[in-house]
Amino acid sequence: MRNNARFLLSACTGLGNFVLKTPMIRAVKELWPDSCLDLITDNSYGVESVLGTGHYVDRIHVVDAPSSLPAKLRLTWGLRRQYDVLFLPFDACPTFLWALGPLLARDVYTHVNLRKPKPFLLGRVLGDILLGARRQHYVPFLQGRHEIDLNLDLVEACYNRPMERSYETFVNLPSERQVLEESGLQAGAYIVLQPAARNGEPTPKIWPPERFANLIDEIHRRYPDRQVVLVGDTGDAEYLRKTELSKAPGVICTVGRTSIDQLKVLIAHAAVAVVHDSGTMHIANAVGVKLVALMGPTDYTRTRPLGKNSTILFSHGPAFGAMYNFGISETQLARTTPPFSAMDGITVEQVMSAIDAALRQETPPPPVSQPSALEHGAA
């Protein structure tokens, strides 16, 4: 691959999943310093706000998620043969890119789940025969592997040599200190809590609201000078209205009132952030704030934060790790699991102890023993 190659990366994925692609983006720019790296996204979750354009990303092509197939075809045709390489990670492979990718680039690198060979075989037919793809490269999707490694596997396949791997995620952090001023906050003087997730839709991965209420009370008892800031997106605001959390004394509710850039600022300047497995968790890990991540049914082997300031608390119960290796979807699990039961194994005392340790700048012990294949270092 020549040094000034042109790369296109699909960012048609969730906010947190895209943050986990930033080590991949850095690797491309380090391995091919004079290359051009563009993104294509469906604008579903605002991932174009994570990095913007500049040092790492040259251009961002945005396709509105509900746009018609003709509109997608026009965009694809307009970009035809402009790129040397198209990366299609397992979680960012919408049908139109999966089918028409060979029109965009000479080489297409995509994941293949060898446990489900039918889509793989159909892709070979569409790409190699119908669309006349010159070179399609299928990289195995391995279970029990962190998402950062899965993304870097695509880069390494393109590089065709062993490469040193970095697991540090990053986001661009605007200097919007007015966000703090408008909320009456001082950097390092408040604690961020994320009481909801998944844009307010039913999900088994959130902590019970009464636990958050008790946690807020305990924070104010132990740290009367600390303010509590609630964060979340527009959909979370509807969920929050059903609770009394936003009305608690000493609580500043920003749920549904901040942009992604403003959210990044609020999190970056917090003393501690307590969040669920979500895009907010990955932003918190990327900005290096002291993070307490609450995890239960999700596949932690794939999505857990790797930052040195990140502590993970697990809810062990019947639903622990139920979503491992896509065994069941978040929506399906929400339908079959009583509300909050998958996360009620985490106590207020555990969370408070983690907050205490973070505020004392202690380094807590590793939260769980990991398989050797995952022990590649922390961010």
Phi, psi and omega in degrees: 000127182290157187292332182259034181294160178250121182248145173233127181244129175286126176244028179280073186207183180285166182300309181295321179298325179290321177303323179289353176266354182295325174298327177294318179297315178299318182299318179300315182290331178281323181284327179233078190302329183263013184281165173251131179236117178248157176246151168232127185221153178267006174064022183291321187234012179074029182296340179293347178273350184290315182243325189069194177254154182154239188296319186259320185249130182272309180221155176233119176265120184252124174248117178301133185307316182276006184299153185285163178300319176303322179295319179293323178294320179297317179297313181299317180294323179293335180259006188302137175057023178274346189239150174278323186223136170243125175261125177238087178297162186302328185261004184226050186231068178296159187304318185293326177283323179299320183278324188254002181308320180299343175285337186271326189219157177291319181239136177240123177249121183218156178282152173226131176270105185292347176282342180232079189285343185299311177300326179296314181294321178295321178298322178296320180296310181296313185284312187278331186253301186292318184260357176064040180299137179283315180211118172244136185238124183252121183253126184301137173269114185259131179286157180070019184244138182294148184298327177299317178295319179301318178292319180292335176301323179294318179295317181296324177296322178289319180292328176064028174208158174299145181224149176287135186252133174249138183249015181275118176273165181203157173221158174282136185244103181291154179271069181257063181294343178296340176299318178291317182297319181294333180265000181069035184249152173244140181304131177080003184252011182218162180242131180267134173235140176248099186280347182224184178193171176060037176056034176082356179285156179304132181209142179276002189256019178248149181285147181300140182298328179293332176291320177297320179299316179293324179295317179300316178300317183290323177299315181293329179290316183277328184229074185298340180272355181268133172270156177247128181245124177266132180237157179165171182263187187300316180296328179294335182297323179295318176298317184295330180296339180277354179246177177253011187298317184290345182264358182292144178300143177075015181249132173251118183260116177250009185298125179078005185243003185235149170280173177297320178298317179294322177299318180299320180294314180302317182290316185298330184259010178281157173286319179210149174235128177248113188220165176272175174290103189195178175300325178299321178299316182288328173295315180300318179296320183291325182275354173083012177292155175294120191240133170245109183261129179259117185228148180211275187279345184286167181278089185293336179298334183262329191239359186297147177289140184252002184293151182291341178264009185257130175244136180249131172248129184254141172262103181272126182186189182301331183265005183298125178067019184298333182270011180303132176055034178060031180298326176209145182279163178299320180294315180296318181293324178297329181283334187252357183244131176304143182309131174071355184293332182286346183240001185281003175282351177264126183265161176299322180298320179297315181295318181295321178297321178292321177295316178303313181298319180295317181291333176274000181061033175276155175258107182290159178294158178306137186288336184199150176282128185255151174300147185301330181295342182260353186273075181253004182110159181258162180290000000 
